[in-house]
Amino acid sequence: MKNTKIWLSSPHMGGNEQKYVQQAFDANWVAPLGPNVNLFEEKIQEYLKEDVHVAALSSGTAALHLALILAGVERDDEVICQSMTFSASANPIAYQGAKPVFIDSENTTWNLDPNILEEAIKDRIAKGKKPKAIVAVHLYGMPYQHSEIKEISERYEIPVIEDSAEALGSSYNGKMCGTLGDFSILSFNGNKIITTSGGGALVTKDKEIKDKAVFLATQARDNAPHYQHSHIGYNYRLSNISAGIGCGQMEVLAERVKQRRMIHEFYRELFADFPEIKLMEEPNEKYHSNFWLSTIVFDTFDGYEKREHLRTVLNNDFNIETRPLWKPMHMQPVFEKAAYYGGEVAQELFMKGLCLPSGSNLSEEELERIQNAVKAVL
Ligand SMILES: *Cc1c(COP(=O)(O)O)cnc(C)c1O
């Protein structure tokens, strides 16, 4: 008896996506602009509640790249970046020819440690170069320590690029993630809480920044009857077809957040009987996570071996996908020359942590399979 695979996080359509895609076909708006792109941007703006402007783009990575450009990051500049994250947070720094400076995580949210952040800023300034931007990430949907990081960003006058790729639907102190940075980015890749199959967005409070982002994302065409260019442009706009999927997904986003949070409740009950396993929780009532992924850490000296045991048996014997937490960027071969500030918090999380199946489309039977499998292994 071979069970079907249980995935970490897979696309979950609401039902109306194809209606918007059909409208695009009917009107022949099969292009990287059109009514669905505009409507999708409006729906995101509305959802985020703040007075923000949204530019829908081809990916979260593209949004990060444009955010760095608009923050004025150029060749040989330094950009501070959370080490524990997906490589897409850091790669665009290299696209600009700039240098990432990686920072360790703190233990309550697993995100940028404000104390180490300030220490690093002081040290880089003492060495002769003030960092141009701070890339902070809400990992697995858990908001970073926003008040502390914003205070440092303002004191040293360094803008925050908020990587909210995993945190659409999360909030900090009642404010939606995706509105907390000087520049904010979202992702709609296939495994995120909602998807356009592939896509992203830049969110800003400044209409002029949005207009500049759209200008750069559509090959930087000057206002002329012929093709005239005074800037290097990019092909980063979201297609009207993908945006149609996004319009349908926005109708169910609130429900998706509820469902992911229920999956997290399920894991809280499941792991209550295993004191050496720590389920990632919100540190206090300021933090509201979409729990894009539910995650655990084996809080013992042999946590790595125990984590690997659970991961491999779930995969090999039960056909259940889990995955170690993100491998920190300062440990990645491609960034081995980059500066790093901190200790071993991120490294330890990587060694001992595990992401669990968290999709909003997990059925009762699948949850029961996970429960039985986990209990059998542990
Ligand atoms: C997914 C992700 C991105 C990149 O988004 P894409 O749309 O896949 O380019 C960036 N940062 C983080 C933290 C992510 O999880």
Ligand as a Chemical Component Dictionary entry (heavy atoms), coordinates in Angstrom:
data_LIG
# 
_chem_comp.id                   LIG 
_chem_comp.type                 NON-POLYMER 
_chem_comp.pdbx_formal_charge   0 
_chem_comp.three_letter_code    LIG 
# 
loop_
_chem_comp_atom.comp_id 
_chem_comp_atom.atom_id 
_chem_comp_atom.alt_atom_id 
_chem_comp_atom.type_symbol 
_chem_comp_atom.charge 
_chem_comp_atom.model_Cartn_x 
_chem_comp_atom.model_Cartn_y 
_chem_comp_atom.model_Cartn_z 
_chem_comp_atom.pdbx_ordinal 
LIG C1 C1 C 0 9.790  32.922 -1.924 1  
LIG C2 C2 C 0 10.695 33.911 -1.289 2  
LIG C3 C3 C 0 11.287 34.950 -2.015 3  
LIG C4 C4 C 0 11.257 35.038 -3.513 4  
LIG O1 O1 O 0 10.055 35.117 -4.108 5  
LIG P1 P1 P 0 9.866  34.563 -5.617 6  
LIG O2 O2 O 0 8.506  35.048 -5.961 7  
LIG O3 O3 O 0 9.982  33.082 -5.548 8  
LIG O4 O4 O 0 10.935 35.179 -6.454 9  
LIG C5 C5 C 0 12.038 35.901 -1.335 10 
LIG N1 N1 N 0 12.223 35.813 -0.019 11 
LIG C6 C6 C 0 11.707 34.823 0.723  12 
LIG C7 C7 C 0 11.946 34.811 2.184  13 
LIG C8 C8 C 0 10.941 33.825 0.111  14 
LIG O5 O5 O 0 10.449 32.816 0.847  15 
# 
loop_
_chem_comp_bond.comp_id 
_chem_comp_bond.atom_id_1 
_chem_comp_bond.atom_id_2 
_chem_comp_bond.value_order 
_chem_comp_bond.pdbx_ordinal 
LIG C1 C2 SING 1  
LIG C2 C3 SING 2  
LIG C2 C8 DOUB 3  
LIG C3 C4 SING 4  
LIG C3 C5 DOUB 5  
LIG C4 O1 SING 6  
LIG O1 P1 SING 7  
LIG P1 O2 DOUB 8  
LIG P1 O3 SING 9  
LIG P1 O4 SING 10 
LIG C5 N1 SING 11 
LIG N1 C6 DOUB 12 
LIG C6 C7 SING 13 
LIG C6 C8 SING 14 
LIG C8 O5 SING 15 
# 
